[in-house]
């Protein structure tokens, strides 16, 4: 019997997969626990509509990410910090600080988890920082760290 899974089931399949299940397994386990529905014409049409909607939503999100990427590449962010004589920063500049300054200076709100700093910036200078905006879309920001 062909069924459409409504949730991930370990060893069976993932949500929205169409699988062949034994009749007894489907009728006695999957259907009563609302883990699957029969793959009839109505349910297949609903699944296809749902997948089309999700694909459209992903395309819109990706195009939005592309627009933000173009904005970010034109930006040079300036962050003032306390530093010693040799250019070493007291403390360091983290992804959170970069995110906060981006919001404050350019009014672009990006989560600190999306700012890809391998490690805290500990010296004065200009750094290129990657920002993961969407799957496969990575923008770059120039961050100018100056002693204040």
Secondary structure, DSSP 8 states (H G I E B T S, - for coil): -EEEESS-BTTTB-TT-EEE--HHHIIIIITTTTSEEE--HHHHHHHHHHHHHHHHHHHHHHHHHHHHHHHHHT-EEEEEE-B-TTSEEEEEE-HHHHHHHHHHHH-----GGGEE-SS-EEESEEEEEEEEEETTEEEEEEEEEEE-
